[in-house]
Amino acid sequence: MTAHRPLPPVEALSAAAFTVPTPEPESDGTIAWDSTTVVVVEAEAGGISGTGYAYGSGAAVAVAEGVLFPAVTGGRRSAADVPGAFAAMVAAVRNVGRAGVASTALSATDAALWDLKARLLDLPLADLLGRVRPAVAAYGSGGFTSETPEELADQLGGWAASGYRMVKMKVGRHPDDDVERVAVARKAVGPDVELFVDANGAYSRRQALALAEQFAGLGVTWFEEPVSSDDLDGLRLLRDRSPAGMVVAAGEYGHDLFYFRRMLAAGAVDVLQADATRCGGVSGFLGVDAVCRSFGVPLSAHTSPTLHAHLCCAAPAAVHVEAFADHLRLESLLFDGALVPDGGLLRPAPDRPGLGLTLNRAAAARYAE
């Protein structure tokens, strides 16, 4: 029997933030933006580097460097001991506050440590975690409220033509126009592509109930955050009274397992969403999968398609990944090896260890904070 070779200790961690402008100003039902910030963490051990990332505020770099990194590198922690590092980081942010910026930093660091471990073992991350499927369905996501009807039709129709079987659009900024915009989208994608809408919590309960009926008439099968994700009673109301064939989804802002358990215990959603760049990276997302399985509720990954492709290939409760237009563009811009859906599927490469990503330093430099 060959003796097991211990993995080396985590020797160094570094963090940087990159802010990339959007091609045009964008908006959804509740906010508008003209740039996106990516926080990148790199972890080193034994001459190998692992990469993790999260979307959020550049302020996460200070939290990572000042609070999280000492918790990981103190005591020569083995690169194999990612769960131990995760527990140490959660403890370290207790007085900082786990939600928000701290969770962005925690998520990016945890992902970097898992990527490092997988690279040291020369395995794709999905294989290290244990695949339950070779590929995962992706849905095209964009359809911003800032887009004209023509731009909306071109984007969603293009996705449908390229093989996506599900597409999502934003609603809620101008409720009086939303039924007409959804009709434009339905015509563009045809009758056989599932159409999702996302209000980002913009509607009141009564508005959402009324619009759910009208959206259902246009074949909408997914109503995301029809009301605020903090309004669990309102989400439950929508879930109970929405038309048959329409699911209610929420959860993308969750940062720890208690958040997700409360949402499921309230019966607030048909499908739970989670974002590994907010809920604690790989470790956090796998915990959410376990919570979903305990409640018998499907799990959908929010944005960050390359990261979530690996996780959802290994998470039994996962049903699909959001191929968010902004993140597809950013991941291909900032990283070499970013995944792109093919025929509506994301398939982690079997011959690329870890996440298969490498920061393109030349491309990223112009966007550094």
NORVENZI-V519727 format. One record per residue. N is the residue number from 1. RES is the residue in three letters. OMEGA is omega in whole degrees, -180 to 180 (none if undefined). Layout:
n: [N | N]
res: [RES | RES]
omega: [OMEGA | OMEGA]
//
This chain:
n: [1 | 2 | 3 | 4 | 5 | 6 | 7 | 8 | 9 | 10 | 11 | 12 | 13 | 14 | 15 | 16 | 17 | 18 | 19 | 20 | 21 | 22 | 23 | 24 | 25 | 26 | 27 | 28 | 29 | 30 | 31 | 32 | 33 | 34 | 35 | 36 | 37 | 38 | 39 | 40 | 41 | 42 | 43 | 44 | 45 | 46 | 47 | 48 | 49 | 50 | 51 | 52 | 53 | 54 | 55 | 56 | 57 | 58 | 59 | 60 | 61 | 62 | 63 | 64 | 65 | 66 | 67 | 68 | 69 | 70 | 71 | 72 | 73 | 74 | 75 | 76 | 77 | 78 | 79 | 80 | 81 | 82 | 83 | 84 | 85 | 86 | 87 | 88 | 89 | 90 | 91 | 92 | 93 | 94 | 95 | 96 | 97 | 98 | 99 | 100 | 101 | 102 | 103 | 104 | 105 | 106 | 107 | 108 | 109 | 110 | 111 | 112 | 113 | 114 | 115 | 116 | 117 | 118 | 119 | 120 | 121 | 122 | 123 | 124 | 125 | 126 | 127 | 128 | 129 | 130 | 131 | 132 | 133 | 134 | 135 | 136 | 137 | 138 | 139 | 140 | 141 | 142 | 143 | 144 | 145 | 146 | 147 | 148 | 149 | 150 | 151 | 152 | 153 | 154 | 155 | 156 | 157 | 158 | 159 | 160 | 161 | 162 | 163 | 164 | 165 | 166 | 167 | 168 | 169 | 170 | 171 | 172 | 173 | 174 | 175 | 176 | 177 | 178 | 179 | 180 | 181 | 182 | 183 | 184 | 185 | 186 | 187 | 188 | 189 | 190 | 191 | 192 | 193 | 194 | 195 | 196 | 197 | 198 | 199 | 200 | 201 | 202 | 203 | 204 | 205 | 206 | 207 | 208 | 209 | 210 | 211 | 212 | 213 | 214 | 215 | 216 | 217 | 218 | 219 | 220 | 221 | 222 | 223 | 224 | 225 | 226 | 227 | 228 | 229 | 230 | 231 | 232 | 233 | 234 | 235 | 236 | 237 | 238 | 239 | 240 | 241 | 242 | 243 | 244 | 245 | 246 | 247 | 248 | 249 | 250 | 251 | 252 | 253 | 254 | 255 | 256 | 257 | 258 | 259 | 260 | 261 | 262 | 263 | 264 | 265 | 266 | 267 | 268 | 269 | 270 | 271 | 272 | 273 | 274 | 275 | 276 | 277 | 278 | 279 | 280 | 281 | 282 | 283 | 284 | 285 | 286 | 287 | 288 | 289 | 290 | 291 | 292 | 293 | 294 | 295 | 296 | 297 | 298 | 299 | 300 | 301 | 302 | 303 | 304 | 305 | 306 | 307 | 308 | 309 | 310 | 311 | 312 | 313 | 314 | 315 | 316 | 317 | 318 | 319 | 320 | 321 | 322 | 323 | 324 | 325 | 326 | 327 | 328 | 329 | 330 | 331 | 332 | 333 | 334 | 335 | 336 | 337 | 338 | 339 | 340 | 341 | 342 | 343 | 344 | 345 | 346 | 347 | 348 | 349 | 350 | 351 | 352 | 353 | 354 | 355 | 356 | 357 | 358 | 359 | 360 | 361 | 362 | 363 | 364 | 365 | 366 | 367 | 368 | 369]
res: [MET | THR | ALA | HIS | ARG | PRO | LEU | PRO | PRO | VAL | GLU | ALA | LEU | SER | ALA | ALA | ALA | PHE | THR | VAL | PRO | THR | PRO | GLU | PRO | GLU | SER | ASP | GLY | THR | ILE | ALA | TRP | ASP | SER | THR | THR | VAL | VAL | VAL | VAL | GLU | ALA | GLU | ALA | GLY | GLY | ILE | SER | GLY | THR | GLY | TYR | ALA | TYR | GLY | SER | GLY | ALA | ALA | VAL | ALA | VAL | ALA | GLU | GLY | VAL | LEU | PHE | PRO | ALA | VAL | THR | GLY | GLY | ARG | ARG | SER | ALA | ALA | ASP | VAL | PRO | GLY | ALA | PHE | ALA | ALA | MET | VAL | ALA | ALA | VAL | ARG | ASN | VAL | GLY | ARG | ALA | GLY | VAL | ALA | SER | THR | ALA | LEU | SER | ALA | THR | ASP | ALA | ALA | LEU | TRP | ASP | LEU | LYS | ALA | ARG | LEU | LEU | ASP | LEU | PRO | LEU | ALA | ASP | LEU | LEU | GLY | ARG | VAL | ARG | PRO | ALA | VAL | ALA | ALA | TYR | GLY | SER | GLY | GLY | PHE | THR | SER | GLU | THR | PRO | GLU | GLU | LEU | ALA | ASP | GLN | LEU | GLY | GLY | TRP | ALA | ALA | SER | GLY | TYR | ARG | MET | VAL | LYS | MET | LYS | VAL | GLY | ARG | HIS | PRO | ASP | ASP | ASP | VAL | GLU | ARG | VAL | ALA | VAL | ALA | ARG | LYS | ALA | VAL | GLY | PRO | ASP | VAL | GLU | LEU | PHE | VAL | ASP | ALA | ASN | GLY | ALA | TYR | SER | ARG | ARG | GLN | ALA | LEU | ALA | LEU | ALA | GLU | GLN | PHE | ALA | GLY | LEU | GLY | VAL | THR | TRP | PHE | GLU | GLU | PRO | VAL | SER | SER | ASP | ASP | LEU | ASP | GLY | LEU | ARG | LEU | LEU | ARG | ASP | ARG | SER | PRO | ALA | GLY | MET | VAL | VAL | ALA | ALA | GLY | GLU | TYR | GLY | HIS | ASP | LEU | PHE | TYR | PHE | ARG | ARG | MET | LEU | ALA | ALA | GLY | ALA | VAL | ASP | VAL | LEU | GLN | ALA | ASP | ALA | THR | ARG | CYS | GLY | GLY | VAL | SER | GLY | PHE | LEU | GLY | VAL | ASP | ALA | VAL | CYS | ARG | SER | PHE | GLY | VAL | PRO | LEU | SER | ALA | HIS | THR | SER | PRO | THR | LEU | HIS | ALA | HIS | LEU | CYS | CYS | ALA | ALA | PRO | ALA | ALA | VAL | HIS | VAL | GLU | ALA | PHE | ALA | ASP | HIS | LEU | ARG | LEU | GLU | SER | LEU | LEU | PHE | ASP | GLY | ALA | LEU | VAL | PRO | ASP | GLY | GLY | LEU | LEU | ARG | PRO | ALA | PRO | ASP | ARG | PRO | GLY | LEU | GLY | LEU | THR | LEU | ASN | ARG | ALA | ALA | ALA | ALA | ARG | TYR | ALA | GLU]
omega: [179 | -180 | 177 | 179 | -180 | 176 | -179 | 177 | 173 | -173 | -175 | 175 | 176 | -179 | 177 | 179 | -179 | -179 | -174 | 178 | 172 | 179 | 177 | 174 | -177 | 179 | 171 | -175 | -174 | 179 | 175 | -178 | 177 | 176 | 177 | 179 | 177 | 176 | -177 | 176 | 176 | -179 | -175 | 174 | 175 | 179 | 180 | 179 | 175 | -175 | 173 | -179 | 177 | 177 | -179 | -178 | 175 | 177 | 179 | 179 | -180 | 178 | 179 | -176 | -173 | -173 | -171 | -174 | 177 | 179 | -179 | -172 | 178 | 176 | 177 | 179 | 179 | 176 | 176 | -170 | -180 | 177 | 177 | 177 | 179 | 180 | 179 | 180 | 177 | 178 | -175 | -178 | -177 | -177 | 175 | -176 | -172 | -173 | 172 | -173 | 180 | 179 | 174 | 180 | 180 | -177 | -180 | -179 | 178 | 179 | 179 | -180 | 176 | 178 | 178 | -180 | -179 | 179 | 178 | 178 | 179 | 179 | 167 | -178 | 180 | 180 | 176 | -180 | -179 | -176 | 168 | 177 | -178 | -178 | -179 | 179 | 176 | 172 | 178 | -173 | 179 | 177 | -174 | 179 | 176 | -178 | 173 | 176 | 179 | 178 | 177 | -179 | -179 | -177 | -176 | 178 | 177 | 177 | 179 | -180 | -178 | 175 | 175 | 177 | 178 | 176 | -178 | 179 | 178 | 175 | 170 | -179 | 178 | -172 | -178 | -179 | -168 | 180 | 179 | 179 | 178 | 177 | 176 | -180 | 180 | 179 | -177 | -175 | -179 | -173 | -170 | 179 | 178 | -179 | 180 | 172 | -178 | -179 | -178 | 176 | -173 | -173 | 165 | -180 | -178 | 176 | -176 | 179 | -179 | -178 | 177 | 179 | -179 | 177 | 180 | 177 | 177 | 175 | 177 | -177 | -174 | 179 | -175 | -179 | 177 | 172 | -179 | 178 | 175 | -179 | -177 | 177 | 178 | 176 | 178 | 177 | 179 | -180 | -177 | -171 | 177 | -180 | 176 | -180 | 178 | 179 | 175 | -176 | 175 | 175 | -172 | -178 | -177 | -177 | 176 | -174 | 180 | 177 | -176 | 179 | 178 | -179 | -179 | 178 | 178 | -177 | -170 | -174 | 171 | 177 | 178 | 174 | 174 | -178 | -178 | 177 | 177 | -169 | 177 | 175 | -179 | -178 | -179 | -178 | 178 | 175 | 178 | 177 | 179 | 178 | 178 | -180 | -179 | 178 | -178 | -178 | 178 | -179 | 176 | -178 | -179 | 173 | 178 | -168 | -178 | 178 | -175 | 176 | 178 | -176 | -177 | 171 | -179 | -176 | -176 | -177 | -173 | 178 | 176 | -178 | 176 | 176 | -175 | -173 | -179 | -175 | 173 | -180 | -177 | -178 | 177 | 180 | -172 | -175 | 166 | 178 | 179 | -180 | 176 | 180 | 178 | -177 | 180 | 180 | 170 | -174 | 177 | -177 | -179 | -175 | 179 | -177 | -179 | 176 | -178 | -176 | 169 | 179 | 175 | -171 | -180 | -180 | -175 | -172 | -177 | -178 | -175 | 177 | none]
//
